[in-house]
């Protein structure tokens, strides 16, 4: 019997809770977007919140109860949004140096692309950047939107801060609330922790980024 081919999601050195194997990929992705270029730690925090860098989640072996998949926990709707963004020159031009990546993002689907680590990391950074732009730089609202959608995000934006919006978020119906009462603060706390650990500058160790 021939040797089984490894999944595209297999990254050398993956361990739960450890972002280091992914940092050069994250740096490459965030550096394409003015919304994330100076705060890559926010994206590191988001990915940790979504998947904990757990190899079983990253590879798709373990799925969320909602069906979200991969390192950035893409849903079908999220995949649709990536394709919609890539139909706009404003966003597709950010990938003009890489035709292969452009084409993959223009055809992004939850399955199989959410478990293709390099593509999923670029797709997640694109999606988050679009939300930061949508909410005029309000990172708390953008993170809330990533998790729970526009209604919860608008509550955060209108309130001026997540802290001011928390009680209103807690009173949302379950299908609109998701983790919104805690999601943005938890992501930002993780982001700050990674920054303090020196991981947000994301020089990374390139030997980690061997996708097989």
N, C-alpha and C positions, 0 to 999 in steps of 0.2 A: 504494500500500500504506500502511495506517495506521501510525502511529508505534508501535513496540513498547513495551509498558508495562514499566517497570522493576520489578525484583523488590522485594518488601518488605524484602529484606535489604540493599538499597542505601542506604548511609549516606554523606552528604557528608563528604569528607575522609579516607576510610579509607586507611590505609597500614600495611603489615606492621610489627608490633612497636610500633605507636603506639595506646595506649588512649584518647587524648584525645577522639576523636569519640564514644566510648561512655560517657564519665564521667558526664554527667548522667543517662543511663538507668541506669547502675550505682548511682548515688547514690539514685535513686528506688526501685530494687529493694531494695537493702540496708537502706534506712531503714525498710522495713516489718517487719524481723526483728530482734528484740532480740539474736539470736545474731551478727548481722553489723553492726549499726548502728554500733558503736564500732570496728570493724576492717574497713572496706570494702576496704582494701588486700589482704586475704586473697582476696577474690573477684576483684579485678583480677588478682592473681597466678595464680589458678586459670584464668581465662579466657585469660590469656597462655600458660599452660602447655598448655591444650587446643587453642587455635587460632592463637596468636601474633598475633591480630587480623589475620590474613591475609585480604584480601578474597575470595580464591578459596575459602578454607575457610569463612569466615563465610557466604558466599552459597550454599554447597553445590556449587559447581563442582568442587571437589576434596574427595573423601571419604577417610576413613581406611580402612585395610585391614579393620578390624573393622565397617565400615559406620556408624560414629558420624558425626554430622552437625552442622554449624553452629558457632557461636561457643562454645557450651558442650559441644560434641561429645556430643549426646544419642544414646543407643541406644534401641531399642524398649523395653527393660526400663526405662530411665530415664524414658521418656515414660509408661509404665504407672504408675511410682511417683509422678509428678506428679499424675496423675489420682486415684490412691489418697489422696494427701495432701489434695487438694482436696475429697474426700468427707468429710473430718473437719472439724468446726466449728472446732476449735482452730486449724487452718491457714487455712481459707476465710475466717474472720472478719478475717484480716489484710488482706483485699482488699475488705472490705465497702463501701468508699467508691467502688468502681469496678466496676460491674456488667459492663461489657464485658470487662474484664480477667479478672474472676472466671469468666465463661463460657468465655473462651478457654482459661484454665488448666484448667478442669474437663473440657475436651474436647481437651486437649493430646495431640498425636501427633508422633512423630519427624518424619514427613512429613505435612503441609508445615511444621509449626510450628517445628522446630529451626532453620530458616533465616529465620524471621520475627524479626528482631533484637530488637525490644522484648519480644515474648512469650518468646523464648528466654532473654533476660537475666533476666526475672522468674522463669521456670521454674527456671533454674539456681540463682538465689539461694534460692528456696524449697527446692529439693532439698538444697543445701549446708547451709542452716539446720537442716533436719530431721535431718541427719547430725550436726551439732554438738550438737543437743539429745539425739539418740540416744546419743552417746558422752559425755554429761554434761560438755560444754564442752571435751573433748579435741580440739583442732583438728587435731593430727597424725593421730589416728585417723579423724576425719571426712574429711579429705582422702584418706587411704588408702582408705577405704570408697568415696569418689566414683570413685576410679581402679580399684580392684581388688576391691571387695566386702567383705562382712562378716568373712570368715575372716581376711584380712590385717589388717583394722582391729582385730579382737580381739587379734591378736598384739601390735600396737602398744599398745593400751590395757592389756593385761595386763603388758607389759614396763615400762610407765611412761614410756617415751619412744621415739621412732622410732630414735634412735641405739642404744638397748639392744635393739631388735627387728630391726635391719637384717640380721644374719646369719641369723635365722630366716626373714625374708622372702625372702632370697636362695635359701633351700632349698625354698621352696614350688614345687609343680608349675607349669608355665608357664601353665596355664589358670586358676590362682588368683593368680599373682604379678603379672601385667601390669607396670606400672612401679613397683610398690610399694616396692622398695628405695631409690628415689631421688625418688619423686613428691612427697611432702609436704615434704621439705627444699628441693627446687627451687622449689615454689610459694611457700614462706615466704621464701626468699631473694629471689624476684622481688617479693613483697609488700613486703618491707623496702626494696628498691630503689625501688619506686614511691612508698613513703611518704617516703623521703628526697628524692625529686624533687618532692615536694609534690603528687603526684597523688591521694593517698588521701583528702585532705580533700574532694575531688571537688566543687569549685565548678563546674568545667567551663566551657566556652565554649559557650553555647547555640546559636551559629550552626553548630556541628558537628552538632547532632542534628536534622538534617532528613532524615527517612525518606521516600524517594520510590518 
